[in-house]
Amino acid sequence: MTSHRNALLAKLSEILESEIQPTTALDANGLWDSLAVVLTVAAIDDVCQREVDGVALSKCETVEEVLALAGLGA
């Protein structure tokens, strides 16, 4: 599970174009938009083999909330 968490964190860093931590606010750099949500849905599917709802994902405010939605919460 830790390797999935690290892999998803790495993909989120690429999507958000910045280094992130679980406490990072998703819209801190203004890049959490519909494209980022779609890319994150695909990343979660790729890393976790899990489908997540795009609407629920778009409501996430922190990286930790995305990890929880992906089933990789703390």
Secondary structure, DSSP 4 states (H G I P E B T S, - for coil): -HHHHHHHHHHHHHHHTS---TT-BTTTTS--SHHHHHHHHHHHHHHH-----HHHHHT--BHHHHHHHTT---
